[in-house]
Amino acid sequence: MQNKGLIKTFAILFGLICVYYLSFTWVNNRVENDAKEFANGDAAKQEAYLDSVANVPVANYLYTEYTHSEIQDKAINLGLDLKGGINATLEVSVRDILMGLSNDSKNPIFNKALADASAAQEGSDETYVNLFFDAFEAESKGSVKLSDPSIFGNKSLKDKINFKMTDEEVKSVLKDEVKGSIGTAFEVLRNRIDRFGVTSPNIQRIGESGRVLIELPGARDIARVKKLLTGTAKLQFWETYDNTETANFFIQANSKLAEILKPEVEETEETTDSIASEDSQIDDLLGKVQDSIDTKATSPLFSIMYPSIPQNQNQRSSVVGSANVKDTATVNKYLAMKEVRALLPNNMVYAKFLWDAKPVEKTEVINLYAIVSNREDVAPIEGDVVSDASQTFDQMGVNPEVSMSMNSKGSKLWAKMTEENVGQFVAVVLDDYVYSAPNVNGPIPNGRTSISGNFTIDEAQDLANALKSGKLPAAAKILESSVVGASLGQEAINSSAIAFILALCIVLVWMIFYYGKAGIFANIALLVNILFIFGTLIAFGAVLTLPGVAGIIITIGMSVDANVIIYERIKEALNKGKVLKEAVKEGFSFEGALSAIIDANITTFLTGVILYIFGSGPIRGFATTLMIGILTSLITAVFITRLLIDWYANRDHTMSFNTAITKGWFQNIRVDFLKKRKIAYFISGLIIIGGIGSLVTNGLNYGVDFTGGRTYTVRFDQPTSSTEVGSTLKDVFGDAPEVKTYGSSNQLKITTKYKVDENSVEVGDEVQELLYKGLQTYLPDGTTLEDFKISSTDTEHKIGLMSSMEVGPTIADDIQQAAVWAIIGSLIVVFLYILLRFRKWQYSLGAVVAVFHDVLIVLAVFSIFYKILPFDMEIDQSFIAALLTVVGYSLNDTVVIFDRIREFTGKHETWPFMRIVNAGLSSTLGRTINTSLTTLLVLLSIFIFGGDSIKGFMFAMIVGVVVGTYSSLFIASPIMYDTTKKLIKEK
């Protein structure tokens, strides 16, 4: 092997980089364990401890110190199924946007077109705007134009649309307006999400559909999250107090808080001293906490908030104070206390304190403002008066600012407000966060004004979008959501760890048992591969999900495949009498194993790409780890294993690539597979016909992903009858929900279609309350609704709701379509790749028929047994992921066999084609059985120990591996042979 030095250097550097990234996770876990010990089960104390060390250096990497918050950002990101939290797909209502642009038009043709577009959207991939245009043309038949004054030719859009414009011209304007509104909604959602304080939030726009994917692992208050995500942006204009008016109040408040909080501080001091004496390992950190407590005792408010107290008129400002972002909740709590608010002067009795929209640049410090509110808390000017806003530049053409215009009503209100506040400050507030609080230099009579500030171009554009959102009621509705409690996430971590360790041990032991010394080298490469996978995941900020863990474990099973192919080639060369070095060189060559390894890995990788494109959330997590695992396993098997074996061979050691027990296994096998192909065709046909019959009569157990509805995992303190619970809940919901045992006998999965077409937060809360009411007799006495709901913080939450999922009918149809396209797309991609590599369509046909055969049999098994087997066998997105992984695995087997057949075709031109095919199948049988057996053992370990939520996923994989191995031997190659034989006869 050439360039060994370069490969060694690369492997060492890459390994060190991976260790470096993994170390952040280790440090983060150490700090969090210290916090748990300190809190002793008190969640509030644990959080307070972590807050106190957030900006304290906890790790020193040579010349760089990292605080806990920095370490946390670099640690491995856990998905919501491992950490708890919420995953949701939201849709910004384009219908509401169009209604807003039309000023709530009462035109019957316009409203009928909206209704038709809404109905058509349920079964269409087309955007709502285009569906509306088609419906409007069909309804109006040219009798009325979009630019009609009763529709879009109104005063609000007078600068962009006039009644002389054609429909095509208006369509272009409307598309731009809708696109801008969706962009505005996206920015508002992103700003809201940034304030939830979760680790690694994810928000993505899904094309131009108006849909937004949101993932919030570790989100605490799920109800608040849902309400904030679905609420319409609230834009307001307020007068503000300046820092000269608030300075004295803050000084008095600080003194008052010192009196109020004194007993609390003394108690905390006692607790700190007690714990310090019990555990000296965290004395240093506790010392810093003690210093913080001492400061808090004498100056509770000013220890976390820095008041703006001007020394002269030049220091007058609308900013009345500032604080670290993490301390804002505590400041809010202090300022809301009735004893503190009683200190406000009479003219400020209704004052409210709001924070800036973002921290000061390159810091965690955020500014505070005092708003001139009133008893009703109604702003003098609301956002519905803004007619337009855009990003511009100041008179010098250098600094970005925002140009804003208002309608006639707004212009009058704005003129009055600015006239009364010349020399004062006015705040632009969105969602109760201050975006700008400029000084009013003079009255603005025409409703046009510029808002200046310390903006970047992007920030000015975002503010312009936010200002425009006031006149566009673009509420977001949740189409699909999945909520996982913290305790269920912790259980998933525990079960995944057991499955991972067991799977790894199985593979390590098997490789040594089968290959002896060579197995040790393969195991070293496998362990390096695992290091590379986790290091790469952390380095790229990928989120680790439960299917992602399954993907890594599957990769462990499949990563030995490359070593198996190489070792089997080396054994063949040794059996021909070649010396070890020559045999190793032949085994690792392109003519030897490398060609088959590359082909097999590319086909599986392409399946991962299809999964990533069509999947979402946890499925993408699975695809990500699968693709990374394929790449790293290819590198470690081809290069790391080669380095180790070459090192051993260069020291004149011998190696047999087997043990005393396995010597001679699968050697010199001569099986006439093609002679048995008609029997295989008959057996497969019988199973498929039976499966189709079951699909017609018994159907499949579709999950809410594909049907729409709400499903809840509920845990009880004792075994509970699913039939009895279903009967009880029928009285609550009207129709009997689907109730089945999920995992253990004290856990049920309950699926209901109650109000499935209504996806508001209020309806979601109503369903949970009805569920609680119906299940009260099965819950322990004293269980309240709050106890019953999903806990996003309590990892010991053992009774009540553990997880929930909600899918609207519209997105359920879209998920079905995406699943179908994913399967069709994978078959097309595979057909084309094999055609490109083998240059004969017969090979492609054999592979695709075998894959199609595997998919049908897996579906048949799920249709026949879903009512019999004691675990969940739903057809959902995870099942589609398993199905596509089976496709990749089956192709992996088939491509390796085809590669050997192609090789024999070139070497033995005088052999009959039947002999060539049988020889190719027989010579790869050792590799086929070895890899399949290893993968099966790994899958079984996950199936047994990996938790209830992925049992169906794993069962599909197990069936797929068995069927895939069978089809690569008895379906793919025979189909290829029969079509080639027919072609030879015709020629």
PEGIUR-V400752 format. One record per backbone hydrogen bond with DSSP energy under -0.5 kcal/mol. NH is the residue of the N-H (numbers start at 0). CO is the residue of the C=O. If there is no record, write none. Layout:
nh=NH co=CO
nh=NH co=CO
//
This chain:
nh=6 co=2
nh=7 co=3
nh=8 co=4
nh=9 co=5
nh=10 co=6
nh=11 co=7
nh=12 co=8
nh=13 co=9
nh=14 co=10
nh=15 co=11
nh=16 co=12
nh=17 co=13
nh=18 co=14
nh=19 co=15
nh=20 co=16
nh=21 co=17
nh=22 co=18
nh=23 co=19
nh=23 co=20
nh=24 co=20
nh=24 co=21
nh=25 co=21
nh=26 co=22
nh=27 co=23
nh=28 co=24
nh=29 co=25
nh=30 co=26
nh=31 co=27
nh=32 co=28
nh=33 co=29
nh=34 co=30
nh=35 co=31
nh=36 co=32
nh=37 co=33
nh=38 co=34
nh=39 co=35
nh=40 co=35
nh=41 co=38
nh=42 co=40
nh=45 co=41
nh=46 co=42
nh=47 co=43
nh=48 co=44
nh=49 co=45
nh=50 co=46
nh=51 co=47
nh=52 co=48
nh=53 co=50
nh=55 co=52
nh=57 co=65
nh=58 co=65
nh=60 co=58
nh=60 co=63
nh=61 co=59
nh=62 co=60
nh=63 co=60
nh=65 co=58
nh=67 co=52
nh=67 co=55
nh=68 co=53
nh=70 co=66
nh=71 co=67
nh=72 co=68
nh=73 co=69
nh=74 co=70
nh=76 co=541
nh=77 co=75
nh=78 co=543
nh=81 co=78
nh=82 co=78
nh=83 co=79
nh=84 co=483
nh=85 co=215
nh=86 co=481
nh=87 co=213
nh=88 co=479
nh=89 co=87
nh=89 co=211
nh=90 co=476
nh=91 co=209
nh=92 co=90
nh=92 co=474
nh=93 co=91
nh=96 co=92
nh=97 co=93
nh=98 co=94
nh=99 co=95
nh=100 co=96
nh=101 co=97
nh=102 co=99
nh=103 co=98
nh=106 co=149
nh=110 co=106
nh=111 co=107
nh=112 co=108
nh=113 co=109
nh=114 co=110
nh=115 co=111
nh=116 co=112
nh=117 co=113
nh=118 co=114
nh=119 co=115
nh=120 co=116
nh=121 co=117
nh=121 co=118
nh=122 co=119
nh=123 co=120
nh=130 co=126
nh=131 co=127
nh=132 co=128
nh=133 co=129
nh=134 co=130
nh=135 co=131
nh=136 co=132
nh=137 co=133
nh=138 co=134
nh=139 co=135
nh=140 co=136
nh=142 co=139
nh=147 co=144
nh=150 co=147
nh=151 co=145
nh=152 co=147
nh=153 co=151
nh=156 co=153
nh=157 co=154
nh=159 co=156
nh=160 co=156
nh=164 co=161
nh=169 co=165
nh=170 co=166
nh=171 co=167
nh=172 co=168
nh=173 co=169
nh=174 co=170
nh=175 co=171
nh=176 co=172
nh=177 co=173
nh=178 co=174
nh=179 co=175
nh=180 co=176
nh=181 co=177
nh=182 co=178
nh=183 co=179
nh=184 co=180
nh=185 co=181
nh=186 co=182
nh=187 co=183
nh=188 co=184
nh=189 co=185
nh=190 co=186
nh=191 co=187
nh=192 co=188
nh=193 co=189
nh=194 co=190
nh=194 co=191
nh=195 co=192
nh=200 co=197
nh=201 co=214
nh=203 co=212
nh=205 co=210
nh=206 co=204
nh=208 co=205
nh=210 co=205
nh=211 co=89
nh=212 co=203
nh=213 co=87
nh=214 co=201
nh=215 co=85
nh=217 co=83
nh=218 co=215
nh=221 co=219
nh=224 co=220
nh=225 co=221
nh=226 co=222
nh=227 co=223
nh=228 co=224
nh=229 co=225
nh=230 co=226
nh=234 co=232
nh=235 co=428
nh=236 co=380
nh=237 co=426
nh=239 co=424
nh=240 co=369
nh=242 co=316
nh=244 co=241
nh=245 co=241
nh=246 co=242
nh=249 co=245
nh=250 co=246
nh=251 co=247
nh=252 co=248
nh=253 co=249
nh=254 co=250
nh=255 co=251
nh=256 co=252
nh=257 co=253
nh=258 co=254
nh=259 co=255
nh=260 co=256
nh=261 co=257
nh=261 co=258
nh=264 co=260
nh=265 co=261
nh=266 co=262
nh=267 co=263
nh=268 co=264
nh=269 co=265
nh=270 co=266
nh=271 co=267
nh=272 co=268
nh=273 co=269
nh=274 co=270
nh=275 co=271
nh=276 co=272
nh=277 co=273
nh=278 co=274
nh=281 co=278
nh=282 co=279
nh=285 co=281
nh=286 co=282
nh=287 co=283
nh=288 co=284
nh=289 co=285
nh=290 co=286
nh=291 co=287
nh=292 co=288
nh=293 co=289
nh=294 co=290
nh=295 co=291
nh=296 co=292
nh=297 co=293
nh=298 co=294
nh=302 co=298
nh=303 co=300
nh=304 co=300
nh=305 co=321
nh=306 co=304
nh=307 co=319
nh=308 co=306
nh=309 co=307
nh=314 co=311
nh=315 co=312
nh=319 co=317
nh=319 co=367
nh=320 co=367
nh=321 co=305
nh=322 co=365
nh=323 co=303
nh=324 co=363
nh=326 co=323
nh=327 co=324
nh=330 co=326
nh=331 co=327
nh=332 co=328
nh=333 co=329
nh=334 co=330
nh=335 co=331
nh=336 co=332
nh=336 co=333
nh=339 co=336
nh=340 co=336
nh=341 co=337
nh=342 co=339
nh=343 co=340
nh=347 co=344
nh=348 co=345
nh=350 co=347
nh=351 co=370
nh=353 co=351
nh=353 co=368
nh=354 co=431
nh=355 co=366
nh=356 co=433
nh=359 co=364
nh=362 co=359
nh=365 co=322
nh=367 co=320
nh=368 co=353
nh=369 co=240
nh=369 co=317
nh=370 co=351
nh=370 co=368
nh=371 co=238
nh=372 co=370
nh=376 co=373
nh=379 co=236
nh=380 co=236
nh=382 co=234
nh=384 co=381
nh=385 co=382
nh=386 co=404
nh=387 co=404
nh=389 co=402
nh=391 co=400
nh=393 co=398
nh=396 co=393
nh=400 co=391
nh=401 co=450
nh=402 co=389
nh=403 co=448
nh=404 co=387
nh=405 co=446
nh=406 co=384
nh=410 co=406
nh=411 co=407
nh=412 co=408
nh=413 co=409
nh=414 co=410
nh=415 co=411
nh=416 co=412
nh=417 co=413
nh=418 co=414
nh=419 co=415
nh=420 co=416
nh=421 co=418
nh=422 co=439
nh=423 co=420
nh=425 co=437
nh=426 co=237
nh=427 co=435
nh=428 co=235
nh=428 co=426
nh=429 co=432
nh=430 co=233
nh=432 co=429
nh=433 co=354
nh=434 co=427
nh=434 co=432
nh=435 co=427
nh=437 co=425
nh=439 co=423
nh=440 co=438
nh=444 co=442
nh=446 co=443
nh=448 co=403
nh=450 co=401
nh=451 co=449
nh=454 co=452
nh=459 co=455
nh=460 co=456
nh=461 co=457
nh=462 co=458
nh=463 co=459
nh=464 co=460
nh=465 co=461
nh=466 co=462
nh=467 co=463
nh=468 co=464
nh=469 co=465
nh=469 co=466
nh=470 co=467
nh=471 co=468
nh=472 co=470
nh=473 co=471
nh=474 co=472
nh=476 co=90
nh=477 co=758
nh=478 co=88
nh=478 co=476
nh=479 co=88
nh=480 co=805
nh=481 co=86
nh=482 co=803
nh=483 co=84
nh=484 co=801
nh=485 co=790
nh=486 co=793
nh=488 co=484
nh=489 co=485
nh=490 co=486
nh=491 co=487
nh=492 co=488
nh=493 co=489
nh=494 co=490
nh=495 co=491
nh=496 co=492
nh=497 co=493
nh=498 co=494
nh=499 co=495
nh=500 co=496
nh=501 co=497
nh=502 co=498
nh=503 co=499
nh=504 co=500
nh=505 co=501
nh=506 co=502
nh=507 co=503
nh=508 co=504
nh=509 co=505
nh=510 co=506
nh=511 co=507
nh=512 co=508
nh=513 co=509
nh=514 co=510
nh=515 co=511
nh=517 co=514
nh=518 co=515
nh=519 co=515
nh=519 co=516
nh=520 co=516
nh=521 co=517
nh=522 co=518
nh=523 co=519
nh=524 co=520
nh=525 co=521
nh=526 co=522
nh=527 co=523
nh=528 co=524
nh=529 co=525
nh=530 co=526
nh=531 co=527
nh=532 co=528
nh=533 co=529
nh=534 co=530
nh=535 co=531
nh=536 co=532
nh=537 co=533
nh=538 co=534
nh=539 co=535
nh=540 co=537
nh=541 co=536
nh=543 co=76
nh=544 co=542
nh=548 co=544
nh=549 co=545
nh=550 co=546
nh=551 co=547
nh=552 co=548
nh=553 co=549
nh=554 co=550
nh=555 co=551
nh=556 co=552
nh=557 co=553
nh=558 co=554
nh=559 co=555
nh=560 co=557
nh=561 co=557
nh=561 co=558
nh=562 co=558
nh=563 co=559
nh=564 co=560
nh=565 co=561
nh=566 co=562
nh=567 co=563
nh=568 co=564
nh=569 co=565
nh=570 co=566
nh=571 co=567
nh=572 co=568
nh=573 co=569
nh=574 co=570
nh=575 co=571
nh=576 co=573
nh=577 co=572
nh=582 co=578
nh=583 co=579
nh=584 co=580
nh=585 co=581
nh=586 co=582
nh=587 co=583
nh=588 co=584
nh=588 co=585
nh=592 co=586
nh=593 co=588
nh=594 co=589
nh=596 co=592
nh=597 co=593
nh=598 co=594
nh=599 co=595
nh=600 co=596
nh=601 co=597
nh=602 co=598
nh=603 co=599
nh=604 co=600
nh=605 co=601
nh=606 co=602
nh=607 co=603
nh=608 co=604
nh=609 co=605
nh=610 co=606
nh=611 co=607
nh=612 co=608
nh=613 co=609
nh=614 co=610
nh=618 co=615
nh=619 co=616
nh=620 co=616
nh=621 co=617
nh=622 co=618
nh=623 co=619
nh=624 co=620
nh=625 co=621
nh=626 co=622
nh=627 co=623
nh=628 co=624
nh=629 co=625
nh=630 co=626
nh=631 co=627
nh=632 co=628
nh=633 co=629
nh=634 co=630
nh=635 co=631
nh=636 co=632
nh=637 co=633
nh=638 co=634
nh=639 co=634
nh=640 co=635
nh=642 co=638
nh=643 co=639
nh=644 co=640
nh=645 co=641
nh=646 co=642
nh=647 co=643
nh=648 co=644
nh=649 co=645
nh=650 co=646
nh=650 co=647
nh=651 co=648
nh=652 co=647
nh=658 co=513
nh=662 co=658
nh=664 co=661
nh=666 co=663
nh=672 co=670
nh=675 co=671
nh=675 co=672
nh=676 co=673
nh=679 co=675
nh=680 co=676
nh=681 co=677
nh=682 co=678
nh=683 co=679
nh=684 co=680
nh=685 co=681
nh=686 co=682
nh=687 co=683
nh=688 co=684
nh=689 co=685
nh=690 co=686
nh=691 co=687
nh=692 co=688
nh=693 co=689
nh=694 co=690
nh=695 co=691
nh=696 co=692
nh=697 co=693
nh=698 co=693
nh=701 co=699
nh=702 co=874
nh=705 co=702
nh=706 co=702
nh=707 co=703
nh=708 co=806
nh=709 co=751
nh=710 co=804
nh=711 co=749
nh=712 co=802
nh=713 co=711
nh=713 co=747
nh=714 co=799
nh=715 co=745
nh=719 co=744
nh=724 co=720
nh=725 co=721
nh=726 co=722
nh=727 co=723
nh=728 co=724
nh=729 co=725
nh=730 co=726
nh=730 co=727
nh=731 co=727
nh=732 co=728
nh=733 co=729
nh=734 co=732
nh=737 co=750
nh=738 co=736
nh=739 co=748
nh=741 co=746
nh=742 co=740
nh=743 co=741
nh=746 co=743
nh=747 co=713
nh=748 co=739
nh=749 co=711
nh=749 co=747
nh=750 co=737
nh=750 co=748
nh=751 co=709
nh=755 co=752
nh=757 co=754
nh=758 co=756
nh=763 co=759
nh=764 co=760
nh=765 co=761
nh=766 co=762
nh=767 co=763
nh=768 co=764
nh=769 co=765
nh=770 co=766
nh=771 co=767
nh=772 co=768
nh=773 co=769
nh=774 co=770
nh=775 co=771
nh=775 co=772
nh=777 co=774
nh=778 co=774
nh=778 co=775
nh=782 co=779
nh=783 co=781
nh=787 co=783
nh=788 co=784
nh=791 co=789
nh=794 co=792
nh=796 co=793
nh=797 co=795
nh=799 co=714
nh=800 co=787
nh=801 co=712
nh=802 co=712
nh=803 co=482
nh=804 co=710
nh=805 co=480
nh=806 co=708
nh=807 co=478
nh=811 co=807
nh=812 co=808
nh=813 co=809
nh=814 co=810
nh=815 co=811
nh=816 co=812
nh=817 co=813
nh=818 co=814
nh=819 co=815
nh=820 co=816
nh=821 co=817
nh=822 co=818
nh=823 co=819
nh=824 co=820
nh=825 co=821
nh=826 co=822
nh=827 co=823
nh=828 co=824
nh=829 co=825
nh=830 co=826
nh=831 co=827
nh=832 co=828
nh=833 co=829
nh=834 co=830
nh=835 co=831
nh=836 co=832
nh=837 co=833
nh=838 co=834
nh=842 co=839
nh=843 co=839
nh=844 co=840
nh=845 co=841
nh=846 co=842
nh=847 co=843
nh=848 co=844
nh=849 co=845
nh=850 co=846
nh=851 co=847
nh=852 co=848
nh=853 co=849
nh=854 co=850
nh=855 co=851
nh=856 co=852
nh=857 co=853
nh=858 co=854
nh=859 co=855
nh=860 co=856
nh=861 co=857
nh=862 co=858
nh=863 co=859
nh=864 co=860
nh=865 co=861
nh=867 co=864
nh=868 co=864
nh=874 co=700
nh=875 co=873
nh=879 co=875
nh=880 co=876
nh=881 co=877
nh=882 co=878
nh=883 co=879
nh=884 co=880
nh=885 co=881
nh=886 co=882
nh=887 co=883
nh=888 co=884
nh=889 co=885
nh=890 co=886
nh=891 co=887
nh=892 co=888
nh=893 co=889
nh=894 co=890
nh=895 co=891
nh=896 co=892
nh=897 co=893
nh=898 co=894
nh=899 co=895
nh=900 co=896
nh=901 co=897
nh=902 co=898
nh=903 co=899
nh=904 co=900
nh=905 co=901
nh=906 co=902
nh=907 co=903
nh=910 co=907
nh=915 co=911
nh=916 co=912
nh=917 co=913
nh=918 co=914
nh=919 co=915
nh=920 co=916
nh=921 co=917
nh=922 co=918
nh=923 co=919
nh=924 co=921
nh=927 co=923
nh=928 co=924
nh=929 co=925
nh=930 co=926
nh=931 co=927
nh=932 co=928
nh=933 co=929
nh=934 co=930
nh=935 co=931
nh=936 co=932
nh=937 co=933
nh=938 co=934
nh=939 co=935
nh=940 co=936
nh=941 co=937
nh=942 co=938
nh=943 co=939
nh=944 co=940
nh=945 co=941
nh=949 co=946
nh=950 co=947
nh=953 co=949
nh=954 co=950
nh=955 co=951
nh=956 co=952
nh=957 co=953
nh=958 co=954
nh=959 co=955
nh=960 co=956
nh=961 co=957
nh=962 co=958
nh=963 co=959
nh=964 co=960
nh=965 co=961
nh=966 co=962
nh=967 co=963
nh=968 co=964
nh=969 co=965
nh=970 co=966
nh=971 co=966
nh=972 co=967
nh=974 co=970
nh=975 co=971
nh=976 co=972
nh=977 co=973
nh=978 co=974
nh=979 co=975
nh=980 co=976
nh=981 co=977
nh=982 co=978
nh=983 co=979
nh=984 co=980
nh=985 co=981
nh=986 co=982
//
